[in-house]
Amino acid sequence: MSAVDRDTWLRRTKQGNAADDAGAVVRAWRASNKQNQTAVASLLGITQQNLSQIEKGTRPVSLELRRKLVELLGIAPEDLGLSSGQARSFIASDDASPHIAFSRFQWRNQRRWLNQHRSELAQLAVNLYPAEYRVPRTPLISHPEWVAAGPVELSTLNLTLSEQPHPVVVDGSESETEPVRPLRVGTTHFERYTSVIKHLDPPTLFESRPSYRLLSADLVTNKFEFGLAAYFDKLDVSEALGHELARACMDKGIPTDPAQLRGQLPFRDLIGDPFDPARRAIIPAITTLTIRLRRYPAEPSFLLHWRDPAKVATAAGVYDVIPAGEFQPSSVALWDRTNDFDIWRNIVREYSEELLGEPEFDGTRTQPIDYDNWSLYRELTQARQDGSVGAFFLGTGMDALTLAATMLTVVVIDDDVFERVFGDAVRYNDEGEIVAVGGGTPTEGIPFTAECVDRMLSSEPMASPGAACLALAWKHRDQLLGF
């Protein structure tokens, strides 16, 4: 929004009752943010014709619709002619300041634009890094020593856990992130990016949990050292980085040449080497491509997930493979730090939540998981031992947009085992929807063919880790399908 628009916004807010024309306010908002009526009407849950009538002043604006204008567009209640009492029912009292309201409006607008353009922004961000760091056909970057030459059986990985404190240089509270942290009160900005999300745009799932922090990785010896951190330590850096890039691109559009962004990404510049685990907390998720070995002549298929922006804080509004989740203990209990410190155990927990709709391991339990007596874990582990399930590690990479790290894995499941274990898979879960070709059952998945893989990697909005799992799995398909 231009300086003139900003001055108009502040003047109208100060005028109070003079800003009763809600339709004119919405029209001005659209013009300032270069949004068409169709998109805004869809967001508000009304028709384009209704919005047109509202903007012309020929249709009244209900209190409920004004509430949506406040919550979804970030317009200050005072601009919509609401009384102070009504305003307080919509937003916190410290939003009453026009400067704070405008600061938060900008943040909400930029955050929404970020979520709508994550895929394109990731494609741009990958070109900010040297070619040798890029995973081909994906917006993922990785250190050459972090990607395996071929699939590595999970059981050969050697993981160690250090519970000592490990300091960081960059944590997201630096002055370089101030432009993406709006005003909290007076002239003081929110302290961290996660504080802004929690206050202004909270998704369904949003809590900071103990997580495993990568300290070192060596694929020559298959040794990985981890420490401990909190999930929000990751988001305070990663989401701030994504927002910074979106903010730089929003007004002028996404540039074709990343050199045009030089000097506009101070926080990314501050990060420096993205693969230095001592500089910031690298807290990897685990993303798993699930391949179902269908009976001949059916092609193998893979599971695909649509991540609902209303439900998740990261990788929202894109496709991803499934399951995917943070590498973290199942609870805050001290005993779970070691009991859950295993990639396979983490994957099976995600299967139970994302495919079978089981309650999330949300940290409320008081007893550790008895994996040996958990039927799902026992059955899948036995299938691995029998050779009807294969679990492999492909490497570790980072989403170029956010520098959020992910351990890339593949699980290949024989058709009989898949049908027995996941035959009753849910379509909708707490993070989005499991999709299939032609609207089939969730377990049918997407054919694991060159045509479908190419389409997902070139034409569809896809999370960087999922795209990397798919690209690397296709590269090594002969080994994976013949495990």
N, C-alpha and C positions, 0 to 999 in steps of 0.2 A: 504494500500500500504506500502511496506517495506521501510526502510531507504535507501536501495540501489536504489529502484525504484524512491524514491523521489529525490535522488541526480542525477539520470539519467534525470529525468524530468527537474530539474532546469538547468542542464548542456545543455540539448538540447535546452531549451528555450533561454538561453544566446547565443547559437551559431547562432541563427537567421536563416540565409540562409542554414545552414548545416542541418536544420530540414525540408527539403522540401519533404521528402518522407512521404506523408500523409498516404499511406497504411501501412507503417511500424509503424507509430505513432498509428494508430487505432489498429493494431495487438498487440502492446505493451500495449495499454490501456486495451484491452480485457484480456490479460494475467494477468495484474496487478489486475484487478477487477474480475477475475474469471467468465467472461461472455462468453457464447458461441456465435457463429456467428448468429445462428437463432434469438436469442433474440435481439442482437444489430441491425441486419438487419431489424427486425420488427419495432424497435424503429425509425430507420432512414427512413422507408418507402421504402426499396429496397428489392430485393430478397437475399437469402443466397448466391446464386451463384455469384451475382454481388459483394457482399461484399468480397467473397473469391478472386475474380479477382482483386479487389482493393488492398487487403492486399498483393497479390503476385506481384503487380505493373504492371499487364497486362491490367488494365482498368484505364483510366484517372479519376481524381476526380474533378467534376465541382465545380464552385464557390458556387452554391446553396447547394451542398452536404457539402462543407466545412463549410458553415454557420450552417447547421444542426449539424455537428460535434462539433462546438463551443457551440451552444445553448443547445443541448440535452445531450451531453456527458461531457460538461464542459471543453473540451480540449482548451488550450490557442491558439489563432489564430497564434501566432508566430511558434508554433509547426507544423502548417499545411502549412508553407511557405507563409503566407499572408503578404502583405506589411503593414506598420504601418497605412496607410490610410484605408486599408481594415479592419484592426483589429479594428480601432476606430469606424467603421460603425457597428460592431457586439457587442462590449462591451464598457463600460465606460473607459475613459483614464486611470483611476487608476488601471485597470486590467493589465496594461502593465508590472507591476512588476511581475517577475516570482514567488516570494514568495506569493504575493496576488493571482495570478492566481491559484497556487497550492492549497492555502487555500480554495478558492472558488470551485475549482474542487472537493476537498474532500467533502465539504458541499453538493454540488449538488448530488454527488454520494450517500452519506449517506441519503439525503432527499429522493431520488428516491427509495432507498432500503427500507426506512421506509414505504413509501406509498405502496410498493409492498408486505410488510409483516406485515401490521398493525394487521391483525387478529391473526396471530401466536404470535406476540409480546404481544398482549393483553392477550392471553391465558397464556403466560409466566408471565406477570406482575401480574396477579391476585394471583399467588402463592407467591408473595412477601408480602402478607398481611394475617393476621390471618383468620382462617377458618370462624369465626363468622361474618366476614365482607363480605363474598362472597355471591352473589346472585346465587343460584344453577343453573347449566347448562349454565352459562353466564360468560363472562369476565368483569363483573361489580361488583364493591364493594359498600357497603352501610352500614351506621351505623344501627344497629338493630332497633333503634328508628325512623329511617327514612323510613321504609317500612311498609305500612299499612297491617293490618291483613286480609283485604279484600278490594274490590273496594269501594272507597269513592266518593260519588256524588260531582262533582265539586262545586255545589252551596253551599255546607256546609263548604267550606274552607274560612278562614278569613285571608285576606292579608292586611298588613299595610306597608306604605312606609315612610321611613325616608330619607329626602333630605340633612341631615347633612353629612359632610365629616367623613369617617371612615378609619383611616390609616391601612396599612398592614405592615407586617414584611418582607415578601418575595414578590418581584415583577418581578423577572426574569432578573434583571440587575446585579445580584451578580457574583462574580468571579467564582463560581461553574458552571455557564452557559457559560463561555468563550470558552470551547472546542467545543460548538455547535454554536458559533457565529464567523464566519470567519473574516478575515481581511477586513477592510473597506478602510483604507488608511495608508500607512507606516506600523507602528506596532500597530495601533489602530484597535480594533475589532468593529464590528457593536454593537450599544448600546443595542438593543433588538432583540429578535428573529423575531418579525414581520417586523423589518427593513430589515432583511436579505431576508425574503420571498418577500417583496415588491420590492427589488432590483434585486434578483437573480431568483426567481421562482414565479412570481405573477399569481394566478389563475384568472379566469374571475370575480368572486365575491370576492372582498377583500377591505373592508373599515372598519374603526373603528366607531362604532355607540354607542350612549348611551345605556346602558343595565342595567337590574335590578340585583343587587347583593344580594345573600342570606345572611342574618345576623343571623337568628335563625329559627328553625323549631320544632314544637311540634304537633305530630299526636294525642296526647291525647286530646288536645283542638282544633286541626285543625287550629292552629294559625301559621302564617308565617310572619316574618318581613324581609323586603328588604330595601336595600339602593341603591345608584346609582354608576355606574362604566362605563368603556368603554370596548367594545368588545375585543380590543387588550390587555387589562389587563389580559384577560383570556388566549389568545393565547401565550403571552410572557412566561407564565408558562407552559401551557399544551403541546404546541408543542415542547418546549425545553425539557420537560420530555420525550416525545416520541422519540425525536431525540437522546437524551442521551442513552436511552436503545438500540436503533437501532445501534448506534455507538459502543456500548459495545459488540454487538452480530454479527456484520456484517462480520468480518474477520474469526472468529472461528465457526460461525454458532450459531443457537439458542440452548442454553443448556437445557438439560432435568431437571437439578437441579438448581433452582434459586440461591442456595447458592454459585454457582460458580461466581456470579456477585458481591459478597461482596467486597466493597471498590471501585467498578467501577461506582457507581451511586451517586456521591456527591450531585448533585442537589436534587435528590429524598430524600436523607438522610436529606438535609437541610429543606425540606418541613415539615418533621415530621408528626404530626397527620393530615391526609388528610381531616378530618371532622371539623377542627378548623376554623371557618369563620373569626376569628380575625387575623389569621396568614397570610392568602393570600385572594385574592378576589375570592370567589366562585360565579361564574356567570353562572347560570343554563340555559340550553336550555330547550325546551319543545318538547319531542318526543311523537307522538301519533300513536298508532296502530288503524287503521280504519278497523272495521269488518262490512262486508255487510251481512245482514240476507237475504240470497237468498230464493226464493220460493221453497217449498217442491216439489220434493225430492232432490233438489240441496243442497249441503253442504254450510254452511256459508263460506265466503272467506275473505281474508285480502289483503290489498294493499302493494306492495313491490316496492322498489325504488333502482336502481343502481346509486351510487354516482360517477360521472365521475371525475377522478383525475385532468383533465384539467380545470374543472370548479369550484371546491371547495377547500378550504384550510384545512378542517378537515374531518375526517371519509371518506377519499378518497379511491376509488377502492374497496368498499365493498357494500353489500346490507344493506338497512335500511328500517324500516317501514316508512309510509308516512301519514301525513306531519310531518316534523321536522324543527324546527327553533329556533333561539335565543329568549329568553324572553326579549323583548326590546320594547321601544316606536317606533311608526311608523315613527317618524321624530325627528329632534333635537329640535323642538319647545318646549318651557317650558310647554305649556298647554297639550301636548301629554303625558307627564310623568304620569299624573293622568288619562287622558282619555283612555290610552291604558294599564293601569295597571290592567290587568284582564287576567287570563289564557284562558278562553273561547274565548275572543276577539282575543287573539294571535293565537289560533288554527284556527279560521275562516279565519284570514288574510293569514295564511299559506295554507289553502285549496284553496283560490282564486289564489294564486301564483303557487303552485306546481301541482294542479290537473286541474285547469281551464286555466292556462297560462296567468293569468292577470298580468299586470305590477307590479313589486315589489314596496312595500311601502318603497321607498329609501331615504326618508328624504327631498325630493324636494318640497313637498306640503307646503302651507302656512296656510291651514285650517285643523282643526281636523276632523277625520273621524266621520261622522254622522251615528253611528251604527244603530240607530233605523230606519233610512230610507235607509239603504243599503240592497238591496233585498236578497243577499245571507245570510247575518247575520240574517235578519229578518225571513227568511224562516227556517233556521236551528234552530234558537232559539224557534220559534213557534213549530217546530217539537219536541224539547225537552219538551216543556210544554205539548204537546199532548201525549207524551209517545212513539213516533215513533223514537226518537233519544235519546240515553243515553250517557252521558259524565262522565267519572270516572277518579279519581286519584289513582295511585297505590303506589307511593312513590318517593323518590329522591335517585339517585345513581350516581356513578362516574365510568367512563371508567378507568379500572385499568392501562392502558398504559399511558394515559395523565392526569388522575385525573380531566378531564373535567366533570362538573356536569350536570345532566339532570333530569328534572321532568318528570316522566313516567305517561302517560295518555292513555286512551282507549276511542274511540268513536264508539258506535254500532249504525248502521243505518238500518232502515227498507228498504226492497228492493224497494218499490214504491218511497220512499223519495230519496233514492240513485239514482235511475234511473232519476228522475225528476231534481235533483240538479246537479249530476255529470255524466249524460249520455254522455256529450260531452267532457269528460276529455281528456287532451292531453297525448301523449305518451312521448314526450321529453319536458323537462323544463330547466330552467337555471342551474340546479344542476345535471341533469343526465336523466335517462330513467325509466319510470314506466313499470314494467315487469309483464307478466302473463303467466300462464301455456300454453305451446304449441303455444306461440306467439299470443294469443288471444287479444281482446281489453283490454286496460289498466284497465277498470272498472271491468273486470271479476276477476282479482286478482288471489290469490293462495288459494286453498281449506284450510279452517281452520280445519285440521284434524291432528290426532296424527302423521301420516306418514309425512306430509309436515312440521309440526312443528319440529319434530325430525330431519328431513333432514336439515332444516335451522339452527338449533342449534348445530348440530354435524358435518355437512359436507360442509357447505358453509361459505365463508368469510362474516361475518355479524358485523355491528357496535354494540358495546356493549349495548348502550341504546335500540336499536331496538330489540336485542336479549332478553334483560330483559323484555321489554314490552310483547314480544311474550311468554316468559316462564311464566311470572306471569299471563298473560291473560289466558293461557291454564290451569294453576293451578286453576284459579277462573272462568273457562268457564261456569259453571252451573249458577252462579250468573249473569255473563255478558250477556249470551245469553237469559236469562229469565228475564231481567231487567223490 
